[in-house]
Amino acid sequence: MTTTLTKRQRPRKAPHRERRDSSRPAARRRNWFGGLAGWLWLVVVAVPLYWTVITSLKMQSNYYSSNPLVPPGDPTLDNYQLVIESDFVRYFVNSVVVTVGAVVPAVVFSFMAAYAIVRGWRMQILRRMNGLFLMGLAIPLQATVIPLDLIIIKLHLYDSLLALVLPSAAFAIPLSVLILANFIRDVPKELFDSMRVDGATEWTTLWRLAAPLTRPAILTVSIFNALTIWNGFLLPLVLTQSPERRTLPLALWTFQGQYGVNVPAVLAAVVLTTLPILVLYAFGRRQLLSGLTAGFSR
């Protein structure tokens, strides 16, 4: 009896405690290599931003003779005044029209398509449409420039803002459908069944149940597509010709002369062009990051 008790009283969990205690100092170790890499990456990102801002405050006459990383002794806002007087407002309005005109229909269509793919229990072909949308992610924009240009010319839309809105919305749909479908798929099926029992139509269920529950995903794809279209350069370059139809990224050519480039003015235009993006990102940063993370992890 005594031998049995002594065997039972042996601390079998002691090795686990030793392992746990031995692992605690390892968990408290700081990742010096990761921290150093993070600070190096911060320097790599911050130095160009710093150079852009201080150079936009310099005069063109002393730009090449001064140290590029030294702040100007007499900062000036003449470059910003030159940018604003060079039809900056028109280019800004064009960018807003193209961005809003492409994001709104793309998100609405993607949301309805994602709902049909997930909840299309009556038509199996709707579920198979998801593969068609995923194929759009495999086609780069550069590979469609020539046929897209020919289509726009055939439709008599060349050199118009509508020629930028339609392709931008089309290229924003595949990724939007992927993210929204993942969110709608995680909505409990019982909620849709209860709406159907109450006599609600699919249209009512779409806008009164699915839309409020997937609002983070809708904001995510809206912000992401807005940032992508706002910074777009290839489509305005290929599908427009007149200066009146230029967007902000393409309008930087205004400050390029025959024998040189007004670098401080170009960087002042870059700063003004980036401000709306920073404001949008500041307000939607949390929704953007959480939505993208949840959308790809589900």
C-alpha positions as CSV (number, residue, x, y, z in Angstrom):
1,M,0.0,0.0,0.0
2,T,2.8,2.3,0.9
3,T,4.6,1.6,-2.4
4,T,1.5,2.3,-4.4
5,L,1.0,5.6,-2.7
6,T,4.5,6.7,-3.2
7,K,4.2,5.8,-6.9
8,R,1.0,7.7,-7.2
9,Q,2.4,10.7,-5.3
10,R,5.3,11.1,-7.6
11,P,5.0,14.5,-9.3
12,R,4.5,13.5,-12.9
13,K,3.8,17.1,-13.9
14,A,7.1,18.3,-12.6
15,P,8.9,18.0,-16.0
16,H,6.1,20.0,-17.6
17,R,6.7,22.7,-15.0
18,E,10.4,22.7,-15.6
19,R,9.7,23.0,-19.3
20,R,7.3,25.8,-18.8
21,D,9.6,27.6,-16.5
22,S,12.5,27.2,-18.9
23,S,10.4,28.6,-21.7
24,R,9.4,31.7,-19.9
25,P,12.8,33.5,-20.3
26,A,12.7,32.6,-24.0
27,A,9.3,34.2,-24.4
28,R,10.6,37.4,-22.7
29,R,13.5,37.7,-25.1
30,R,13.2,40.7,-27.3
31,N,13.4,40.4,-31.0
32,W,16.3,42.8,-31.6
33,F,16.7,41.7,-35.2
34,G,13.0,42.4,-36.0
35,G,13.1,45.7,-34.3
36,L,16.2,46.8,-36.1
37,A,14.7,45.7,-39.4
38,G,11.6,47.7,-38.6
39,W,13.6,50.9,-37.9
40,L,15.5,50.4,-41.1
41,W,12.3,50.1,-43.0
42,L,11.0,53.2,-41.3
43,V,14.0,55.1,-42.4
44,V,13.7,53.8,-46.0
45,V,10.1,55.0,-46.1
46,A,10.5,58.3,-44.2
47,V,13.5,59.7,-46.0
48,P,11.7,60.0,-49.4
49,L,8.7,61.6,-47.7
50,Y,10.9,64.0,-45.9
51,W,12.8,64.9,-49.1
52,T,9.6,65.4,-51.0
53,V,8.2,67.9,-48.4
54,I,11.3,70.0,-48.0
55,T,12.0,70.1,-51.7
56,S,8.6,71.4,-52.4
57,L,9.4,74.4,-50.2
58,K,12.6,75.2,-52.2
59,M,13.0,77.5,-55.2
60,Q,13.9,76.0,-58.5
61,S,16.9,78.3,-58.9
62,N,18.7,77.0,-55.9
63,Y,17.5,73.4,-56.0
64,Y,20.5,71.9,-57.8
65,S,23.0,73.9,-55.8
66,S,21.7,73.0,-52.3
67,N,22.0,69.8,-50.3
68,P,18.9,67.7,-51.1
69,L,18.5,66.6,-47.5
70,V,19.0,70.0,-45.8
71,P,15.8,72.0,-45.2
72,P,15.6,75.3,-47.1
73,G,16.8,78.4,-45.3
74,D,14.0,80.5,-46.7
75,P,11.1,78.2,-47.4
76,T,8.5,79.4,-49.9
77,L,5.0,78.5,-51.0
78,D,5.5,79.7,-54.5
79,N,5.5,76.2,-55.9
80,Y,2.1,75.4,-54.3
81,Q,0.8,78.6,-55.8
82,L,2.1,77.7,-59.2
83,V,0.5,74.3,-59.0
84,I,-2.9,75.7,-57.9
85,E,-2.8,78.2,-60.7
86,S,-1.9,75.5,-63.3
87,D,-5.5,74.1,-63.5
88,F,-5.0,72.0,-60.4
89,V,-8.6,72.4,-59.4
90,R,-9.7,71.0,-62.8
91,Y,-7.4,68.0,-62.5
92,F,-8.6,67.4,-58.9
93,V,-12.3,67.4,-60.0
94,N,-11.5,65.0,-62.8
95,S,-9.9,62.6,-60.4
96,V,-12.8,62.9,-58.0
97,V,-15.3,62.2,-60.8
98,V,-13.4,59.2,-62.1
99,T,-12.9,57.8,-58.6
100,V,-16.4,58.2,-57.4
101,G,-17.9,57.2,-60.7
102,A,-16.0,54.0,-60.8
103,V,-16.1,53.0,-57.1
104,V,-19.8,53.4,-56.5
105,P,-21.1,51.2,-59.3
106,A,-18.3,48.7,-58.9
107,V,-19.0,48.2,-55.2
108,V,-22.8,48.0,-55.7
109,F,-22.5,45.5,-58.5
110,S,-19.8,43.5,-56.6
111,F,-22.1,43.3,-53.5
112,M,-25.1,42.1,-55.5
113,A,-22.9,39.6,-57.3
114,A,-21.3,38.3,-54.1
115,Y,-24.8,37.9,-52.5
116,A,-26.0,35.9,-55.6
117,I,-22.9,33.7,-55.5
118,V,-23.3,32.9,-51.8
119,R,-27.1,32.7,-51.5
120,G,-27.9,31.5,-55.0
121,W,-29.2,28.2,-53.8
122,R,-31.8,28.0,-56.6
123,M,-29.4,28.5,-59.5
124,Q,-26.2,26.6,-59.3
125,I,-24.7,28.6,-62.2
126,L,-24.5,31.6,-59.9
127,R,-22.1,29.7,-57.7
128,R,-19.9,28.8,-60.7
129,M,-19.7,32.5,-61.6
130,N,-17.3,32.9,-58.7
131,G,-14.6,31.2,-60.7
132,L,-15.2,33.7,-63.6
133,F,-14.7,36.6,-61.2
134,L,-11.5,35.0,-59.8
135,M,-10.1,34.8,-63.3
136,G,-10.2,38.6,-63.5
137,L,-7.6,38.7,-60.7
138,A,-5.2,36.7,-63.0
139,I,-5.4,39.2,-65.9
140,P,-3.1,42.2,-65.4
141,L,-4.1,45.7,-66.5
142,Q,-1.1,46.0,-68.8
143,A,-2.2,43.0,-70.9
144,T,-5.5,44.6,-71.8
145,V,-4.4,48.1,-72.8
146,I,-4.4,47.5,-76.5
147,P,-7.8,45.8,-76.8
148,L,-9.3,48.2,-74.2
149,D,-8.1,51.1,-76.3
150,L,-9.7,49.7,-79.4
151,I,-13.0,49.1,-77.6
152,I,-13.1,52.6,-76.3
153,I,-12.4,54.0,-79.7
154,K,-15.2,51.8,-81.2
155,L,-17.6,53.1,-78.6
156,H,-16.6,56.7,-79.4
157,L,-15.6,57.3,-75.8
158,Y,-12.0,58.1,-76.3
159,D,-10.7,61.2,-74.5
160,S,-13.6,61.4,-72.1
161,L,-13.9,60.7,-68.4
162,L,-16.4,57.9,-69.1
163,A,-13.5,56.1,-70.8
164,L,-11.7,56.1,-67.5
165,V,-14.7,55.2,-65.3
166,L,-15.8,52.1,-67.1
167,P,-12.5,50.2,-67.2
168,S,-11.6,51.3,-63.7
169,A,-14.9,49.9,-62.4
170,A,-14.4,46.7,-64.3
171,F,-11.0,46.0,-62.9
172,A,-12.2,46.8,-59.3
173,I,-15.0,44.2,-59.4
174,P,-13.0,40.8,-59.1
175,L,-11.3,41.6,-55.8
176,S,-14.4,43.3,-54.4
177,V,-16.5,40.2,-55.2
178,L,-13.9,38.0,-53.5
179,I,-13.8,40.0,-50.3
180,L,-17.6,40.6,-50.1
181,A,-18.4,37.0,-50.8
182,N,-16.2,35.8,-47.9
183,F,-18.1,38.2,-45.5
184,I,-21.5,37.3,-46.7
185,R,-20.7,33.6,-46.4
186,D,-20.0,34.0,-42.7
187,V,-23.4,35.5,-42.0
188,P,-25.4,32.8,-40.2
189,K,-27.8,31.0,-42.5
190,E,-30.6,31.1,-39.8
191,L,-30.8,34.9,-40.3
192,F,-31.6,34.5,-44.0
193,D,-34.0,31.7,-43.3
194,S,-35.9,33.9,-40.7
195,M,-36.2,36.7,-43.2
196,R,-37.5,34.3,-45.8
197,V,-40.1,32.9,-43.3
198,D,-41.2,36.5,-42.5
199,G,-42.0,36.9,-46.2
200,A,-39.1,39.1,-47.2
201,T,-37.9,39.1,-50.8
202,E,-34.4,38.5,-51.8
203,W,-34.0,42.2,-52.6
204,T,-35.2,43.1,-49.1
205,T,-32.9,40.5,-47.5
206,L,-30.0,41.9,-49.6
207,W,-30.3,45.5,-48.4
208,R,-31.8,45.1,-45.0
209,L,-29.8,42.1,-43.7
210,A,-26.7,41.4,-45.7
211,A,-25.7,45.1,-46.3
212,P,-25.7,46.2,-42.6
213,L,-23.9,43.0,-41.5
214,T,-21.2,43.4,-44.2
215,R,-20.7,47.1,-43.8
216,P,-17.0,46.7,-42.8
217,A,-16.3,44.8,-46.0
218,I,-18.2,47.4,-48.1
219,L,-16.1,50.2,-46.6
220,T,-12.9,48.1,-47.1
221,V,-13.4,47.5,-50.8
222,S,-14.6,51.1,-51.3
223,I,-11.5,52.6,-49.7
224,F,-9.1,50.2,-51.4
225,N,-10.6,50.7,-54.8
226,A,-10.7,54.5,-54.3
227,L,-7.0,54.5,-53.5
228,T,-6.1,52.4,-56.5
229,I,-8.2,54.4,-59.0
230,W,-7.0,57.7,-57.5
231,N,-3.4,56.8,-58.1
232,G,-4.1,55.3,-61.6
233,F,-1.7,56.5,-64.3
234,L,-1.8,54.0,-67.2
235,L,-5.5,54.3,-68.1
236,P,-5.5,58.1,-68.2
237,L,-2.3,58.0,-70.2
238,V,-3.7,55.7,-72.9
239,L,-7.4,56.7,-73.0
240,T,-7.1,60.5,-72.8
241,Q,-5.3,63.0,-74.9
242,S,-6.5,66.6,-74.2
243,P,-5.3,68.4,-71.1
244,E,-8.8,69.1,-69.9
245,R,-9.3,65.3,-69.3
246,R,-6.2,64.8,-67.3
247,T,-6.3,63.4,-63.8
248,L,-3.9,64.3,-61.0
249,P,-1.2,61.6,-61.6
250,L,-1.1,62.5,-65.3
251,A,-1.2,66.2,-64.6
252,L,2.4,66.1,-63.2
253,W,3.5,66.3,-66.8
254,T,2.4,69.9,-66.8
255,F,5.6,70.9,-65.0
256,Q,7.9,69.1,-67.5
257,G,9.5,71.5,-70.0
258,Q,11.4,70.9,-73.1
259,Y,14.8,71.1,-71.6
260,G,14.2,70.4,-67.9
261,V,11.7,69.6,-65.1
262,N,10.6,71.9,-62.4
263,V,11.3,69.4,-59.6
264,P,10.1,71.6,-56.7
265,A,6.8,72.2,-58.5
266,V,6.4,68.6,-59.3
267,L,6.9,67.6,-55.7
268,A,4.5,70.3,-54.5
269,A,1.9,68.8,-56.9
270,V,2.7,65.3,-55.4
271,V,2.1,66.7,-51.9
272,L,-1.2,68.2,-52.9
273,T,-2.2,65.0,-54.7
274,T,-1.3,62.8,-51.7
275,L,-3.3,64.9,-49.1
276,P,-6.7,63.5,-50.0
277,I,-5.3,60.0,-49.9
278,L,-3.8,60.6,-46.4
279,V,-7.2,62.0,-45.2
280,L,-9.1,59.0,-46.6
281,Y,-6.6,56.6,-45.1
282,A,-6.6,58.3,-41.7
283,F,-10.4,57.9,-41.4
284,G,-10.6,54.4,-43.0
285,R,-7.4,52.8,-41.9
286,R,-8.9,50.6,-39.2
287,Q,-11.7,49.4,-41.5
288,L,-9.3,48.8,-44.4
289,L,-6.9,46.7,-42.4
290,S,-9.4,44.7,-40.5
291,G,-11.6,44.1,-43.5
292,L,-8.7,42.9,-45.7
293,T,-7.4,40.7,-42.9
294,A,-10.8,39.2,-42.2
295,G,-11.6,38.8,-45.9
296,F,-8.5,36.8,-46.8
297,S,-8.4,34.8,-43.6
298,R,-11.9,33.4,-43.7
